[in-house]
Amino acid sequence: MRGSSSLDSLPGKGHLDTLEIENFKSYKGFHLIGPFSRFTAIIGPNGSGKSNLMDAISFVWRETPISRRHQKCV
């Protein structure tokens, strides 16, 4: 998995341009996702991989995946 990003002028801020995913969770094979704009909405039916996409983005930025955050709250 690899993300392509560019840095904004503010320290600590960034922008994700594209995301390459290969065999990550429900994404089998190679997927090139993007380009992302300054505001991108992730929409789709239940079970379509929205949370897995957010987990992939969290993985690239070394954040705690959303799926683990929900488990801690319950």
N, CA, C and O of each residue as an XYZ file, in Angstrom:
296
protein
N       0.859     -1.163      0.000
C       0.000      0.000      0.000
C       0.901      1.220      0.000
O       1.919      1.272      0.689
N       0.498      2.187     -0.786
C       1.304      3.401     -0.890
C       0.384      4.578     -1.127
O      -0.581      4.475     -1.885
N       0.671      5.680     -0.493
C      -0.083      6.904     -0.699
C       0.801      7.972     -1.311
O       1.995      8.044     -1.022
N       0.224      8.782     -2.138
C       0.935      9.917     -2.717
C       0.331     11.173     -2.128
O      -0.878     11.388     -2.210
N       1.168     11.999     -1.535
C       0.627     13.184     -0.876
C       1.487     14.398     -1.171
O       2.642     14.291     -1.585
N       0.890     15.549     -0.945
C       1.622     16.807     -1.038
C       1.384     17.579      0.244
O       0.326     17.456      0.861
N       2.348     18.362      0.639
C       2.232     19.110      1.888
C       1.648     20.484      1.633
O       1.999     21.159      0.665
N       0.753     20.884      2.514
C       0.217     22.247      2.470
C       1.218     23.183      3.135
O       2.237     22.732      3.660
N       0.938     24.464      3.117
C       1.864     25.452      3.676
C       1.900     25.430      5.203
O       2.873     25.906      5.788
N       0.880     24.899      5.863
C       0.857     24.867      7.320
C       1.602     23.647      7.844
O       1.441     22.552      7.304
N       2.421     23.814      8.893
C       3.131     22.674      9.461
C       2.142     21.647     10.015
O       1.131     22.015     10.612
N       2.430     20.380      9.820
C       1.573     19.329     10.337
C       0.359     19.043      9.477
O      -0.451     18.186      9.829
N       0.213     19.731      8.369
C      -0.928     19.518      7.476
C      -0.442     18.840      6.209
O       0.699     19.038      5.790
N      -1.294     18.051      5.606
C      -0.946     17.387      4.363
C      -2.183     17.139      3.535
O      -3.306     17.368      3.984
N      -1.968     16.670      2.327
C      -3.063     16.379      1.408
C      -2.749     15.061      0.716
O      -1.657     14.890      0.174
N      -3.683     14.141      0.731
C      -3.526     12.862      0.061
C      -4.000     13.007     -1.375
O      -5.161     13.336     -1.616
N      -3.111     12.763     -2.330
C      -3.472     12.876     -3.745
C      -4.119     11.589     -4.254
O      -5.235     11.615     -4.771
N      -3.420     10.472     -4.108
C      -3.927      9.170     -4.538
C      -3.531      8.119     -3.518
O      -2.645      8.342     -2.694
N      -4.192      6.975     -3.581
C      -3.890      5.865     -2.687
C      -3.845      4.595     -3.515
O      -4.802      4.272     -4.220
N      -2.734      3.874     -3.430
C      -2.594      2.586     -4.100
C      -2.770      1.496     -3.059
O      -2.050      1.466     -2.061
N      -3.720      0.602     -3.285
C      -4.011     -0.483     -2.349
C      -3.852     -1.802     -3.087
O      -4.331     -1.958     -4.210
N      -3.180     -2.745     -2.454
C      -3.068     -4.081     -3.030
C      -3.289     -5.108     -1.927
O      -2.519     -5.182     -0.970
N      -4.352     -5.902     -2.072
C      -4.698     -6.975     -1.132
C      -4.744     -6.483      0.315
O      -4.106     -7.065      1.192
N      -5.481     -5.438      0.557
C      -5.664     -4.887      1.900
C      -7.115     -5.080      2.308
O      -8.019     -4.497      1.710
N      -7.332     -5.901      3.331
C      -8.672     -6.193      3.843
C      -9.605     -6.625      2.716
O      -9.343     -7.644      2.077
N     -10.683     -5.891      2.450
C     -11.647     -6.307      1.423
C     -11.231     -5.910      0.010
O     -11.923     -6.254     -0.949
N     -10.117     -5.195     -0.142
C      -9.643     -4.772     -1.460
C      -8.679     -5.823     -2.007
O      -7.491     -5.800     -1.686
N      -9.178     -6.736     -2.824
C      -8.355     -7.794     -3.412
C      -7.776     -7.308     -4.731
O      -8.474     -6.672     -5.521
N      -6.515     -7.600     -4.971
C      -5.851     -7.133     -6.176
C      -5.386     -5.695     -6.003
O      -5.343     -5.173     -4.889
N      -5.039     -5.065     -7.115
C      -4.513     -3.701     -7.104
C      -5.629     -2.697     -7.368
O      -6.431     -2.883     -8.282
N      -5.679     -1.626     -6.563
C      -6.659     -0.547     -6.739
C      -5.940      0.789     -6.606
O      -5.194      1.009     -5.651
N      -6.164      1.672     -7.558
C      -5.667      3.045     -7.489
C      -6.866      3.929     -7.185
O      -7.774      4.056     -8.007
N      -6.870      4.535     -6.011
C      -8.005      5.337     -5.560
C      -7.584      6.800     -5.561
O      -6.544      7.153     -5.004
N      -8.381      7.635     -6.176
C      -8.091      9.054     -6.260
C      -8.195      9.509     -7.694
O      -8.561      8.717     -8.563
N      -7.889     10.734     -7.963
C      -7.293     11.707     -7.050
C      -8.317     12.250     -6.053
O      -9.507     12.367     -6.347
N      -7.812     12.572     -4.872
C      -8.632     13.175     -3.836
C      -8.553     14.690     -3.977
O      -7.510     15.234     -4.340
N      -9.654     15.364     -3.689
C      -9.657     16.827     -3.696
C      -9.478     17.325     -2.269
O      -9.282     16.525     -1.354
N      -9.543     18.616     -2.074
C      -9.404     19.185     -0.727
C     -10.497     18.659      0.199
O     -10.267     18.489      1.396
N     -11.677     18.402     -0.345
C     -12.765     17.773      0.403
C     -13.268     16.605     -0.428
O     -13.733     16.792     -1.553
N     -13.179     15.410      0.118
C     -13.649     14.211     -0.575
C     -14.596     13.463      0.343
O     -14.247     13.165      1.485
N     -15.786     13.157     -0.141
C     -16.762     12.371      0.617
C     -16.634     10.909      0.205
O     -16.557     10.596     -0.983
N     -16.613     10.024      1.187
C     -16.562      8.584      0.934
C     -17.977      8.058      1.137
O     -18.469      8.034      2.265
N     -18.633      7.637      0.064
C     -20.013      7.165      0.148
C     -20.121      5.791     -0.498
O     -19.295      5.415     -1.330
N     -21.149      5.050     -0.105
C     -21.400      3.740     -0.685
C     -22.321      2.941      0.208
O     -22.556      3.316      1.357
N     -22.849      1.838     -0.311
C     -23.755      1.008      0.480
C     -23.014      0.269      1.596
O     -21.784      0.211      1.610
N     -23.777     -0.289      2.523
C     -23.192     -1.084      3.601
C     -22.361     -2.218      3.011
O     -22.764     -2.854      2.037
N     -21.204     -2.463      3.605
C     -20.350     -3.562      3.167
C     -19.542     -3.286      1.916
O     -18.989     -4.217      1.329
N     -19.456     -2.030      1.488
C     -18.738     -1.723      0.245
C     -17.262     -1.379      0.464
O     -16.530     -1.193     -0.508
N     -16.813     -1.290      1.714
C     -15.396     -1.052      1.985
C     -15.037      0.355      2.413
O     -13.862      0.721      2.385
N     -16.025      1.162      2.811
C     -15.733      2.544      3.231
C     -14.805      2.563      4.448
O     -13.822      3.305      4.464
N     -15.105      1.767      5.448
C     -14.270      1.731      6.655
C     -12.888      1.174      6.348
O     -11.897      1.632      6.918
N     -12.807      0.194      5.458
C     -11.505     -0.355      5.084
C     -10.668      0.673      4.335
O      -9.446      0.697      4.479
N     -11.309      1.519      3.539
C     -10.587      2.609      2.878
C     -10.040      3.580      3.920
O      -8.893      4.016      3.823
N     -10.852      3.918      4.909
C     -10.388      4.822      5.962
C      -9.270      4.172      6.783
O      -8.339      4.859      7.206
N      -9.352      2.846      7.013
C      -8.268      2.140      7.702
C      -6.982      2.185      6.878
O      -5.893      2.303      7.440
N      -7.096      2.093      5.560
C      -5.920      2.172      4.690
C      -5.275      3.551      4.785
O      -4.051      3.667      4.858
N      -6.094      4.583      4.784
C      -5.566      5.946      4.924
C      -4.912      6.114      6.293
O      -3.847      6.722      6.396
N      -5.534      5.586      7.339
C      -4.950      5.647      8.681
C      -3.619      4.905      8.728
O      -2.681      5.352      9.389
N      -3.533      3.772      8.027
C      -2.298      2.993      7.983
C      -1.174      3.801      7.334
O      -0.046      3.799      7.828
N      -1.471      4.483      6.241
C      -0.460      5.294      5.550
C       0.034      6.412      6.458
O       1.230      6.703      6.483
N      -0.866      7.041      7.202
C      -0.493      8.154      8.076
C      -0.160      7.713      9.494
O       0.021      8.548     10.380
N      -0.077      6.394      9.713
C       0.287      5.807     11.010
C      -0.619      6.275     12.140
O      -0.156      6.571     13.242
N      -1.898      6.337     11.856
C      -2.903      6.680     12.862
C      -3.553      5.393     13.360
O      -3.387      4.336     12.751
N      -4.286      5.479     14.456
C      -5.050      4.336     14.933
C      -6.220      4.104     13.986
O      -7.009      5.019     13.752
N      -6.349      2.884     13.431
C      -7.461      2.629     12.507
C      -8.813      2.883     13.152
O      -8.981      2.680     14.354
N      -9.767      3.324     12.361
C     -11.115      3.611     12.843
C     -11.731      2.380     13.478
O     -12.414      2.496     14.496
N     -11.510      1.199     12.905
C     -12.106     -0.020     13.442
C     -11.634     -0.283     14.871
O     -12.409     -0.787     15.684
N     -10.390      0.046     15.196
C      -9.899     -0.142     16.563
C     -10.456      0.914     17.507
O     -10.673      0.630     18.685
N     -10.689      2.117     17.016
C     -11.262      3.166     17.863
C     -12.656      2.771     18.322
O     -13.021      3.004     19.474
N     -13.435      2.178     17.431
C     -14.784      1.748     17.805
C     -14.729      0.638     18.845
O     -15.561      0.615     19.751
N     -13.781     -0.277     18.742
C     -13.670     -1.368     19.698
C     -13.322     -0.851     21.083
O     -13.800     -1.397     22.077
N     -12.497      0.196     21.172
C     -12.110      0.747     22.465
C     -13.283      1.441     23.152
O     -13.354      1.463     24.381
N     -14.204      2.007     22.368
C     -15.317      2.762     22.934
C     -16.419      1.862     23.470
O     -17.217      2.292     24.303
N     -16.474      0.633     23.010
C     -17.586     -0.255     23.386
C     -17.304     -0.941     24.674
O     -18.126     -1.725     25.148
